[in-house]
Amino acid sequence: VSVNPVKTGYSAIADEWIGIRPGTDGLFVHSLIYELLKSNKVDWKYLRKYTNANWLVYDNPGNENHGLFARDENNLPVVYCKNIKNITSTKNENSNSAFFGKFKYNNVKVIPSFELLSKEYLNPKYKPEKISELIDIEAKIIKKIASEIAETAFENEIEIKVDWEDH
């Protein structure tokens, strides 16, 4: 699949060409994320291991720490561990931290950063039906591409069996 306003180069030989309106690729990606989140096609293990999606963020409007990651006494980010039902350092964290919820840390409300992101991405303004006219791609095509991404990621994973080399 090639997403490009012009059907040249790789777009000309791709299995499928998506002729997007120039400058609207960000809206297209937002709409894809909207669809993936709505269908719960999220790699939670990856997010937990390689991102800060489970780190807690201060929800403290009007204060200087609002929007910042909450940190422990050693300046390490903290998460809410569902196993111990408590907030703990990312250093001590096991594999069952929360991506959603409202918690108290040092008497201040905190929430996982993924919850903040998902609230934005699940805004109805990113529904394919709303984005379609802005980017010149039909809503059914946006949904189809999101479905293909999810299928490849979760049902028909592609694994290249070679040792990784980082040059």
VMD Tcl script that draws the C-alpha trace (Angstrom):
set ca {
  {0.00 0.00 0.00}
  {1.36 3.39 -0.94}
  {-0.09 6.61 0.47}
  {0.94 9.49 -1.76}
  {-0.85 12.31 -3.57}
  {0.93 11.35 -6.80}
  {0.98 7.90 -8.39}
  {4.65 7.85 -9.34}
  {7.68 5.84 -8.24}
  {6.75 3.18 -5.69}
  {3.15 4.38 -5.74}
  {2.91 3.42 -9.40}
  {3.93 -0.19 -8.73}
  {2.31 -0.68 -5.31}
  {-0.43 -3.28 -4.89}
  {-2.68 -0.45 -3.76}
  {-2.31 3.31 -4.12}
  {-4.08 5.69 -1.75}
  {-4.22 9.12 -3.40}
  {-4.33 11.32 -0.32}
  {-4.85 15.09 -0.41}
  {-1.41 16.74 0.04}
  {-0.60 17.70 3.61}
  {-3.32 15.58 5.26}
  {-1.33 12.46 6.10}
  {-1.41 13.33 9.82}
  {-5.22 13.26 9.76}
  {-5.10 9.92 7.96}
  {-2.83 8.48 10.67}
  {-5.07 9.89 13.41}
  {-8.04 8.19 11.82}
  {-6.15 4.88 11.55}
  {-5.22 5.12 15.23}
  {-8.85 5.91 16.07}
  {-9.95 2.71 14.32}
  {-7.21 0.59 15.91}
  {-8.05 1.86 19.40}
  {-11.79 1.35 18.86}
  {-11.15 -2.29 17.93}
  {-8.60 -2.75 20.77}
  {-5.86 -3.64 18.31}
  {-3.01 -2.48 20.54}
  {0.22 -4.31 21.36}
  {0.07 -3.84 25.14}
  {3.21 -5.89 25.80}
  {5.24 -3.73 23.43}
  {3.89 -0.50 24.92}
  {4.64 -1.70 28.44}
  {8.20 -2.75 27.61}
  {9.39 -0.08 25.18}
  {7.38 3.09 25.78}
  {6.23 5.43 28.53}
  {2.55 4.73 27.83}
  {2.05 3.24 31.30}
  {3.96 5.96 33.18}
  {1.82 8.12 35.42}
  {1.30 11.80 34.62}
  {0.22 14.47 37.10}
  {-3.34 15.62 36.44}
  {-3.05 18.79 38.46}
  {-4.36 21.77 36.43}
  {-3.00 25.14 37.46}
  {0.08 23.70 39.15}
  {3.63 23.51 37.81}
  {3.70 19.70 37.79}
  {0.54 19.38 35.66}
  {1.26 17.16 32.67}
  {4.66 16.02 33.93}
  {5.59 12.42 34.66}
  {5.31 11.52 38.32}
  {8.62 10.32 39.72}
  {9.75 8.58 42.90}
  {12.41 9.76 45.37}
  {15.14 8.44 43.01}
  {13.68 10.43 40.11}
  {12.42 7.26 38.40}
  {9.02 7.33 36.66}
  {6.19 5.51 38.42}
  {3.38 3.24 37.22}
  {0.32 1.70 38.81}
  {0.92 -2.04 39.23}
  {-2.35 -3.99 39.07}
  {-0.81 -7.01 40.82}
  {0.15 -5.19 44.00}
  {-2.63 -2.60 43.58}
  {-0.22 0.22 44.24}
  {2.04 2.77 42.58}
  {5.63 1.65 42.14}
  {8.81 2.71 40.39}
  {9.41 1.55 36.82}
  {12.55 -0.10 38.21}
  {10.42 -2.39 40.45}
  {7.52 -2.73 38.04}
  {6.41 -6.16 36.94}
  {4.57 -6.85 33.70}
  {1.08 -5.82 34.80}
  {0.94 -2.04 34.90}
  {-2.20 -0.06 34.12}
  {-2.79 1.94 30.96}
  {-6.04 3.43 32.26}
  {-7.27 4.68 35.60}
  {-7.12 7.52 38.06}
  {-4.80 7.20 41.03}
  {-3.35 9.33 43.84}
  {0.39 9.80 44.23}
  {1.76 12.10 46.92}
  {-1.83 13.30 47.38}
  {-2.10 14.42 43.74}
  {-4.24 12.83 41.01}
  {-2.21 10.93 38.38}
  {-3.22 9.01 35.26}
  {-1.29 6.81 32.79}
  {-0.01 8.74 29.79}
  {-1.76 6.29 27.44}
  {-5.11 7.38 28.83}
  {-4.31 10.97 27.86}
  {-3.31 9.89 24.36}
  {-6.31 7.64 23.87}
  {-8.72 10.41 24.93}
  {-7.29 12.56 22.17}
  {-7.18 9.85 19.51}
  {-10.70 8.62 20.33}
  {-12.13 12.10 19.78}
  {-15.08 11.70 17.35}
  {-13.47 14.29 15.06}
  {-11.05 11.50 13.98}
  {-13.75 9.05 12.90}
  {-13.11 7.96 9.32}
  {-16.49 9.40 8.33}
  {-15.36 12.84 9.56}
  {-11.83 12.67 8.13}
  {-12.75 11.22 4.75}
  {-13.74 14.47 3.03}
  {-10.73 16.31 4.42}
  {-8.18 13.87 3.01}
  {-9.94 12.62 -0.16}
  {-10.01 8.99 1.01}
  {-13.31 7.17 1.52}
  {-14.13 6.15 5.10}
  {-14.39 2.50 4.04}
  {-10.80 2.66 2.71}
  {-9.50 4.14 5.98}
  {-11.26 1.34 7.89}
  {-9.90 -1.28 5.48}
  {-6.30 -0.07 5.87}
  {-6.66 -0.06 9.68}
  {-8.06 -3.58 9.52}
  {-5.17 -4.73 7.32}
  {-2.65 -3.21 9.73}
  {-4.30 -5.02 12.66}
  {-4.51 -8.30 10.77}
  {-0.83 -8.19 9.84}
  {0.23 -7.20 13.34}
  {-1.91 -9.62 15.33}
  {-3.02 -12.49 13.10}
  {-0.52 -12.87 10.25}
  {2.66 -11.64 11.83}
  {5.62 -11.52 9.48}
  {8.90 -12.67 10.99}
  {12.18 -12.33 9.17}
  {14.44 -15.04 10.57}
  {17.79 -13.29 10.51}
  {19.97 -12.06 13.31}
  {19.54 -8.37 13.99}
  {22.46 -6.16 13.09}
  {22.59 -2.52 13.99}
  {25.14 -0.63 11.92}
}
mol new
graphics top color blue
foreach p $ca { graphics top sphere $p radius 0.5 }
foreach p [lrange $ca 0 end-1] q [lrange $ca 1 end] { graphics top cylinder $p $q radius 0.2 }
display resetview
